[in-house]
Amino acid sequence: MFLVDDILLSPIKFPLFVFKKIYEKAEEELTDKDKITSQLRELYLLVEAGKITEAEFNQKEAELLDQLEAIEEYEEGTSEEELEGAEGEEDVRSD
């Protein structure tokens, strides 16, 4: 019986699986602090070498720092949601 259910539901399950993997990869790329910090290091090297102007440096640095701040806010929000979810599960279990 479960085999028949799996066969019938596979057209629904497969696209959901694909979308979930795409979402996970996009989230991973958007929240990659190491990538942004390496871009910041490279930016500092470029300005020290005189390959970019101080104005360009300030603009790009502000953008990268904003991205880092957004990632930290996102991670804080995600961790708070996980904590709230865990508390909700404990409340349900205790009932």
Summary of the structure (lengths in Angstrom):
residues: 95
radius of gyration: 22.0
end to end distance: 33.5
largest distance: 69.9
contacts: 194
relative contact order: 0.07
helix: 92%
strand: 0%
